[in-house]
């Protein structure tokens, strides 16, 4: 019998790369694909997969444009995503605090 996740826990953030992506977007209004790739040191496919997962959860929004003749894809956290991420961080903080007092 497995325990039910507690309030604030969000399975979307089970993956460390998704945590890192949201962390970047919580302190920056937006970030483009290339900057994410360089900052997080991941492959195109791995990054695209996790960005898509966050987009499908409605935690990030995607904007496509051009910089000169080059396509530019930028990402920003949605209000839903910001709230979910903060709730997840609160859950983790509570978990850490509880384990220190045990």
LINBEL-V210252 format. One record per helix or strand. SS is the DSSP state (~ for helix, > for strand). FROM is the first residue (numbers start at 1). TO is the last residue. Records with the same first field share a line. If there is no record, write none. Layout:
SS: FROM-TO ; FROM-TO
This chain:
~: 11-14 ; 16-27 ; 33-40 ; 44-56 ; 79-101
>: 31-32 ; 60-67 ; 70-77
